[in-house]
Amino acid sequence: MLHILLWIVRIAGILLGTVLGLIVLALLLILLVPVRYDAEGKKKEKSLAARARASWLLRLVRVQAVYRDGETRVTIFLFGRPFKKMRFGTRKVPDGAPAAKAGDKPAAKPAAPKTESKPPALKTENKPQAAKTESKQEAKPAAAKPQAAKPASSAAAPKTESKPPAPKPKDKPKEKPKEKPPKKEREEGIFAKLLRNVHRIPEMLTDIISAAAGTWPEGADRAAEKIDDIRKKADPWITPQMRGLYRKVLRYLLRIWRHYRPRTLKGWLRFGAGAPDLTGQLTGLGYRLIPQAGGDYSLEPDFSQKILETDSALSGHIRLCWAALAAVGLLLDRRVWKLIRRLRGKGGE
């Protein structure tokens, strides 16, 4: 009995060990196996084309994005085969689709001709009934003749009734003079009031100045109160402890950038801002931000015109372990949890 229990425990331990081993192996693959990326871009005058790719685990998983003429295509590959395709932006394929649909509709209409349903055969069998209906129809038009004469009289009537549109233009000019006099009266009224109240202008100015002087202290007090409220709300975010946390976050971000930045950069960039001084400043900034500038990558400033043309290619790799280490280092800091509580609105000091 004990032998059987030990055998069962051994099997369970082997299964748990294999599961844990697979989990650890998957975590190591995710954290240590790099995600390789490369991108290319070309821009000349008004044309722009770009392509970006990212692959992981010997290209078993791969994502490719292509941009050309305002259209972006994204394709996901699994084990070398396309798994999902997506399109964004303007599509050129639907332009020909409506033409095909419009051509299908007329083809569908003649497909169902009325010759197949041969209804005239039934009419030939019932000849006597058709004769009766014809005799009735012949009798009706005789009674309908006086009705045809009536529309003639009705047609003559609208000729006499078509005269009313003549008075309409007479009414329009009557409305225009009614709108003009009020404008003249208003203008005259304003000038008349100004002339009559010239002696009151100094009194009005003094009233305005006194009113502004009376309201100014209140406005200044309100502005000061708002500034104090803003300071009170910002004080918890600008304490020495929080400043130290912000420095730590920036330090981690710089460390991640050092590992994730492009390893190779090749091509050229021709640019110009239209102003020589601004172009010179951008050139200095480019040589400072792009490590490969002056070597494999050439910067070509144009001081005479506005221009932006390039033919560039870059590549690099990303290991998620550096981001995981930065996240663990931040989560172990108590200041981060205080910041999270404040963002949730639960306070925390």
C-alpha positions in Angstrom: 0.0 0.0 0.0 2.8 2.4 0.9 4.6 1.5 -2.3 1.5 2.5 -4.3 1.2 5.8 -2.5 4.9 6.6 -3.0 4.5 5.7 -6.7 1.6 8.1 -7.0 3.5 10.9 -5.2 6.5 10.3 -7.4 4.3 10.7 -10.6 2.7 13.8 -9.2 6.1 15.3 -8.4 7.3 14.5 -11.9 4.3 16.2 -13.4 4.6 19.3 -11.2 8.3 19.5 -12.0 7.7 19.3 -15.7 5.0 22.0 -15.5 7.2 24.3 -13.4 10.1 23.7 -15.8 8.0 24.6 -18.8 6.9 27.8 -17.1 10.4 28.8 -16.2 11.6 27.9 -19.7 8.8 30.1 -21.2 9.7 33.0 -18.9 13.4 32.7 -19.8 12.6 32.7 -23.5 10.4 35.7 -23.1 12.9 37.7 -21.0 16.2 36.7 -22.6 15.5 35.9 -26.2 15.7 39.3 -28.0 13.0 40.8 -30.2 14.9 41.9 -33.3 13.6 44.9 -35.3 14.6 46.7 -38.5 13.0 49.5 -40.5 13.5 51.3 -43.8 12.2 54.6 -45.1 12.4 56.6 -48.3 11.0 60.0 -49.0 11.6 62.1 -52.1 9.5 65.1 -52.9 5.9 63.9 -52.4 6.4 60.2 -52.4 6.8 58.3 -49.1 7.4 54.6 -48.4 8.3 52.8 -45.3 8.7 49.2 -44.0 9.1 47.9 -40.4 9.6 44.3 -39.2 9.9 42.7 -35.8 10.7 39.0 -35.2 11.1 36.7 -32.2 12.5 33.3 -31.5 14.2 32.6 -34.8 11.4 34.3 -36.7 8.8 31.9 -35.6 6.7 34.9 -34.7 7.0 37.9 -37.0 5.1 41.2 -37.6 5.6 43.2 -40.8 4.1 46.7 -41.5 4.3 48.4 -44.9 3.3 52.0 -45.7 3.0 53.3 -49.2 0.9 56.0 -50.8 -1.3 56.6 -47.8 -2.0 52.9 -47.1 -0.7 50.8 -44.3 -0.6 47.0 -44.4 0.1 45.0 -41.3 0.7 41.2 -41.5 1.3 38.8 -38.6 3.2 35.6 -39.4 3.3 32.4 -37.2 5.8 29.7 -38.1 6.4 31.5 -41.4 2.8 31.6 -42.6 0.5 34.6 -42.6 -1.9 34.5 -39.6 -3.7 37.8 -39.9 -3.7 40.7 -42.3 -4.9 44.3 -41.6 -5.2 47.4 -43.7 -5.4 51.0 -42.6 -5.8 54.3 -44.5 -6.9 54.7 -48.1 -7.8 51.5 -50.0 -7.3 51.2 -53.7 -9.1 47.8 -54.1 -12.7 49.0 -53.5 -12.4 51.5 -56.4 -13.0 48.7 -58.9 -15.5 46.8 -56.8 -18.6 49.0 -57.5 -17.9 48.8 -61.3 -18.1 45.0 -61.0 -21.3 45.1 -58.9 -22.9 47.5 -61.4 -22.1 45.1 -64.2 -23.6 42.1 -62.3 -27.0 43.8 -61.9 -27.9 44.1 -65.6 -26.8 40.5 -66.0 -29.2 39.4 -63.3 -32.2 41.2 -64.8 -32.3 39.4 -68.2 -31.6 36.1 -66.4 -35.2 35.9 -65.5 -37.2 36.6 -68.8 -40.9 36.5 -68.9 -40.9 34.2 -71.9 -40.5 31.2 -69.7 -43.8 31.8 -67.8 -45.9 31.7 -71.0 -49.1 33.5 -69.7 -50.6 34.0 -73.2 -51.5 30.3 -73.4 -54.1 30.9 -70.6 -55.6 33.9 -72.4 -56.1 31.9 -75.7 -58.0 29.1 -73.8 -60.5 31.6 -72.3 -61.5 33.4 -75.5 -65.2 33.9 -74.6 -64.2 35.6 -71.3 -61.7 37.8 -73.2 -64.5 38.8 -75.6 -66.7 39.8 -72.7 -64.0 41.9 -71.1 -63.3 43.6 -74.4 -67.0 44.5 -74.9 -67.1 46.0 -71.4 -64.0 48.0 -72.1 -65.5 49.3 -75.4 -68.5 50.4 -73.5 -66.5 52.3 -70.9 -64.7 54.7 -73.2 -68.0 55.9 -74.5 -68.9 57.1 -71.0 -65.5 58.4 -70.5 -65.8 60.8 -73.5 -67.5 63.6 -71.6 -64.8 63.2 -68.9 -62.2 63.9 -71.5 -64.0 67.1 -72.5 -63.9 68.4 -68.9 -60.1 68.6 -68.6 -60.3 71.0 -71.6 -62.4 73.4 -69.6 -60.1 72.9 -66.6 -57.1 73.6 -68.8 -58.7 76.9 -69.8 -59.3 77.8 -66.2 -55.6 77.7 -65.1 -54.9 80.3 -67.9 -57.0 82.9 -66.1 -55.6 81.7 -62.7 -52.0 82.1 -63.8 -52.3 85.9 -63.4 -51.7 86.1 -59.6 -47.8 85.8 -59.8 -47.8 89.4 -61.2 -48.7 91.0 -57.8 -45.9 89.1 -56.0 -43.1 91.4 -57.3 -45.2 94.4 -56.2 -45.2 93.0 -52.6 -41.4 92.6 -52.5 -40.5 96.3 -53.1 -43.1 97.2 -50.4 -41.1 95.2 -47.8 -37.7 96.7 -48.6 -38.5 100.3 -47.7 -39.9 99.1 -44.4 -36.5 97.7 -43.4 -34.4 100.7 -44.5 -36.0 103.5 -42.3 -35.3 101.8 -39.0 -31.6 101.7 -39.8 -31.6 105.4 -40.4 -33.6 106.1 -37.3 -31.2 104.0 -35.2 -28.2 105.8 -36.5 -29.8 109.2 -36.0 -30.8 108.1 -32.5 -27.3 107.1 -31.5 -25.8 110.4 -32.8 -28.5 112.3 -31.2 -27.9 110.6 -27.8 -24.2 111.2 -28.1 -24.7 114.9 -28.8 -27.2 115.2 -26.0 -25.0 113.4 -23.4 -21.7 115.0 -24.2 -21.8 116.8 -20.9 -22.3 113.5 -19.1 -19.2 111.8 -20.6 -16.9 112.8 -17.6 -19.4 111.5 -15.2 -19.6 108.2 -17.1 -15.8 107.8 -17.1 -15.6 108.4 -13.4 -18.3 105.9 -12.8 -16.5 103.3 -14.9 -13.2 103.9 -13.1 -14.8 103.7 -9.6 -16.6 100.5 -10.6 -13.3 98.9 -11.8 -11.5 100.1 -8.6 -14.3 98.5 -6.5 -14.1 95.2 -8.4 -10.3 95.0 -8.7 -9.6 93.9 -5.1 -12.3 91.2 -5.4 -10.8 89.9 -8.7 -7.3 89.9 -7.2 -8.5 88.0 -4.1 -10.1 85.4 -6.3 -7.0 85.0 -8.4 -4.9 84.6 -5.2 -7.3 82.0 -3.9 -7.1 80.0 -7.1 -3.3 80.1 -7.0 -3.3 78.9 -3.4 -5.6 76.0 -4.4 -3.3 75.0 -7.2 -0.3 75.1 -4.9 -2.1 73.0 -2.3 -3.0 70.4 -4.9 0.5 70.4 -6.3 2.4 70.3 -3.0 2.0 66.5 -2.5 3.5 65.9 -6.0 6.5 68.2 -5.5 7.9 67.0 -2.2 11.6 66.0 -1.9 10.6 62.3 -1.8 8.6 62.6 -5.0 11.4 64.5 -6.7 13.7 61.6 -5.8 11.2 59.2 -7.3 11.1 61.2 -10.5 14.9 61.1 -10.8 14.9 57.4 -10.3 12.3 56.9 -13.0 14.3 59.0 -15.4 17.4 57.0 -14.6 15.7 53.7 -15.4 14.3 55.1 -18.6 17.8 56.2 -19.8 19.1 52.7 -18.9 16.4 51.1 -21.0 17.0 53.4 -23.9 20.7 52.5 -23.9 19.8 48.8 -24.4 16.9 49.4 -26.9 18.3 52.1 -29.1 19.1 51.2 -32.8 22.5 49.4 -33.1 23.0 50.2 -36.8 21.8 53.3 -38.8 22.7 53.8 -42.4 21.7 56.2 -45.1 21.3 59.9 -45.5 19.0 62.8 -44.5 18.7 66.0 -46.4 16.7 68.7 -44.6 16.2 72.4 -44.6 14.0 74.7 -42.5 14.0 77.7 -44.9 15.9 79.8 -42.4 19.7 79.4 -42.1 19.9 80.0 -38.4 17.2 77.4 -37.6 18.7 74.9 -40.0 22.1 75.3 -38.3 20.5 74.6 -34.9 18.8 71.5 -36.2 22.1 70.3 -37.7 23.8 70.6 -34.3 21.0 68.8 -32.6 21.1 66.0 -35.1 24.8 65.4 -34.6 24.2 65.3 -30.9 21.2 62.9 -30.9 22.4 60.6 -33.7 25.5 58.7 -32.7 26.2 57.4 -36.2 26.0 60.9 -37.7 29.2 61.7 -39.6 30.0 58.0 -40.0 27.6 55.5 -41.6 24.8 58.1 -41.5 25.2 61.4 -43.3 23.4 64.6 -42.5 23.0 67.0 -45.5 21.6 70.4 -44.4 20.2 72.7 -47.0 20.3 76.4 -45.9 18.5 77.8 -49.0 15.1 76.1 -49.0 12.6 74.0 -47.1 13.2 70.3 -47.9 13.0 66.9 -46.2 14.3 63.9 -48.1 15.8 60.7 -46.7 16.8 57.1 -47.4 17.5 55.5 -44.1 17.7 52.0 -42.6 18.1 51.0 -39.0 18.1 47.8 -36.9 18.4 46.7 -33.3 17.1 44.3 -30.7 15.1 44.5 -27.5 15.4 42.2 -24.4 12.4 42.4 -22.1 14.6 41.5 -19.1 15.8 45.1 -18.8 12.2 46.4 -18.7 11.3 43.7 -16.1 14.2 44.6 -13.9 13.2 48.3 -14.0 9.6 47.4 -13.2 10.7 45.3 -10.2 13.0 48.0 -8.9 10.2 50.6 -9.1 7.6 48.3 -7.5 9.9 47.6 -4.5 10.0 51.4 -3.8 7.3 52.5 -1.3 7.1 55.9 -3.0 5.6 54.2 -6.1 2.8 52.7 -4.0 2.1 56.1 -2.4 1.9 57.6 -5.9 -0.5 54.9 -7.1 -2.8 55.5 -4.0 -2.8 59.3 -4.8 -3.7 58.7 -8.4 -6.6 56.4 -7.3 -7.8 59.2 -5.0 -7.4 57.1 -1.8 -4.7 59.4 -0.4 -1.7 57.8 1.2 1.1 59.4 3.2 
